[in-house]
Amino acid sequence: MIRRAGLAALLASTLIGPPAIAQTAPDRTSPNPPLIEGGFATTDATDPYLWLEDVEGERAMAWVDARNTQSLGVLQGDPRYETLHQQALDLVQARDRIPQPGFTRTGAVDNFWQDAEHVRGIWRRTTLDSYRTDAPEWQTILDIDALSAAEGRNWVYKGSTCLPPEERLCLVSLSDGGKDAVVVREFDTEARAFVDGGFDLPESKGGVAWVDADTLLVARDFGPGTLTSSGYPMIVKRLKRGQSIDQAETLFTGQPSDVSVSGFALRDADGVVQAVLINRGVSFYEGETHRLNADGTTTQLALPAKSDINALVQGQLVVTVKQAWTAPSGQDFQTGDLIAWPLSAWLADPATPARLIIRPTERESIESVTATRNRLVVALFDNVRGAAYVYTPNPDGDWARSRLDLPENVSVGLGSASEVDDQVFVSVSGYLTPQSLYLADAADGGAAVVKALPAKFDAAYMTVAQFEARSADGTLIPYFVVHGTALALDGSNPTLLYGYGGFQSSLLPGYSATVGKLWLERGGIYVVANTRGGGEFGPNWHEAALQRNRQRAHEDFQAVAQDLIARNITSQPHLGIMGGSQGGLFMGAMLTQRPDLINAAVIQVPLFDMFRFHRLLAGASWRAEYGDPDIPEQRAWIGEYSPYQNLRAGQPYPEVFIHTSTKDDRVHPGHARKAAARLEELGYPVLFYENTDGGHAAGANLRETARRIALEYTYLTRRLMD
């Protein structure tokens, strides 16, 4: 995808629409409404655990160290931990994983690889022919472990962007310990070295894009007054080779209330710049796209506020429309439509008619879009089952459709697409089907397996079922159950229910070696809930649980838990839940609203204090998802579910496992810390672990990832299997 109207999702994401109140100035003087009876009505002045938001403060870190010692002692002291840890370590460091490929314009294939020898990872390259063999001959481009050792830093590789068409010069992003903030350094892939005197940008959140060999578009922290209230860049500048940051020319300035701004060059398949564009993220889902003119001025493009620019194919600009919209041509488009304009004609005249490529049905969702040299490739899901379609522009403006020759009833993931020809990598997997990587030719629809992951757990006697649960308002919520074929419907099965429910992020069937080996193979059942707030059925499914309707998603998740119990698949003593980030908020809502349904909760890098989420790190950017706690009307609906405020004494809360990361600069670790502290104050047992590295993904390297996984499944074993 070329352009997003907002930032990446909170997954993560792996975390935007107008506020759901009148267009008048909000009344910020009326008293805040009361919480549910017995709640914890905190303000900044009365919150007794505000000091835990001091991320690396001495008192806060002493508290963290004490809880880590206690929790690790319990979980690592369990006799099953070592076996689970070794299994997790073997899986995440396995060398028979599929090396995910990325096409270069030279026809080579790049890959970033981590294993036991390369804990931080290596960026490496081979030919396509070599990649297709069982033992590709890789050449190392950049060794992050060696770089970290040489510089005495804890570098985490965050990707690179290379200058088309040669792609010799690249901008490499490196993070200290896994934070979202990165340093950016120019790298020569032929010399295998950083460019002496080249572009070198200090640590900041933001982005950078090539215009030409001597020019960058830079959005970053340029000093006081240059960031939005969300902590992201507010200014895009043009930086010339040899200039210092303070000499860069300002091209565009957003507003402090925006989420972010960024710039990019829209290029054709030959790498030629067709337009220089600037995105203004007004909110997480709403944005503007401006074209940079030759004289340095900008012109806003005639796009709906909720839309994505997906690709440029044979001169056709492909856009996803995420709201009902009447184009300047007078054409009416629906939420979820995929449309296209002839770029040059549309730039000259915004009233140029667009062509409709896809209009998804109510149970369909466009999960991803990419482009080869001549064709558009779309992953289209129907009732959470995927297929890949090819769309080719015809001279008359219509688009011809064909289907890639791939297995049916699986998840389909679009990978790297070639800009030299029409080849594209496509992954296929399911809950019990190990990932297979296909190399498809969009020109003729053919596809052949080039890599296949060996089975990592014994699925011979397992199956997958899809059920529906009826939510509180009558909406049917689909969910998947992965279980043994000899399932006893007596309520005794240890069951792990996973959910996310936000930011239009879809939970699609996929193969997880760790879930299979550490849970399913040991007799556990795994359940995934496709609740509203996600994207499984397109933008409308997401918007059904926005802001004042957030509780619908929580009720959906609760309905799935109740349905599992009603079907005698499991029962409260054997039912646990798991989710991270926005999913951590999901877990907190279940804990505080329906603790009678569960006996375990793994709460990963969570949002928890929803009265202060907008004041912590990137939280202000999520007001489009949740609402604004500073507006009394919106604070009222947030207060109804905010887990931190709704923790109460005398409830049947199970012992929970909460974990976070000190280096997480997206979701503040204070959420998790305060949740644990409040539970302790109320007299509940709680296990808390904070990794001092790792960022929002909670794992700076594979060893830490394996430890986190082992801790989680040790906890779940203790709660649900014992």
Secondary structure, 3 states (H helix, E strand, C coil): CCCCCCCCCCCCCCCCCCCCCCCCCCCCCCCCCCCCCCCCCCCCCCCCCHHHHCCCCHHHHHHHHHHHHHHHHHHHCCCCHHHHHHHHHHHHCCCCCCCCCEECCCCEEEEEECCCCCCCCEEEEEEHHHHCCCCCCCEEEEEHHHHHHHHCCCEEEEEEEECCCCCCEEEEEEEECCCCCEEEEEEECCCCEECCCCCEEEEECCEEEEEECCEEEEECCCCCCCECCCCCECEEEEEECCCCHHHCEEEEECCCCCCEEEEEEEECCCCCEEEEEEEEECCCCCEEEEEECCCCCEEECCCCCCEEEEEEECCEEEEEECCCEECCCCCEECCCCEEEEEHHHHHHCCCCCCEEEECCCCCEEEEEEEECCCCEEEEEEECCCEEEEEEEECCCCCEEEEECCCCCCEEEEEEEECCCCCEEEEEEECCCCCCEEEEEECCCCCEEEEEECCCCCCCCCEEEEEEEEECCCCCEEEEEEEEECCCCCCCCCCEEEECCCCCCCCCCCCCCHHHHHHCHHHCCEEEEECCCCCCCCCHHHHHCCCHHHHHHHHHHHHHHHHHHHHCCCCCHHHEEEEEECHHHHHHHHHHHHCHHHCCEEEEECCCCCCCCHHHCHHHHHHHHHHCCCCCHHHHHHHHCCCHHHHCCCCCCCCCEEEEEECCCCCCCCHHHHHHHHHHHHCCCCEEEEEECCCHHHCCCCHHHHHHHHHHHHHHHHHHHHC
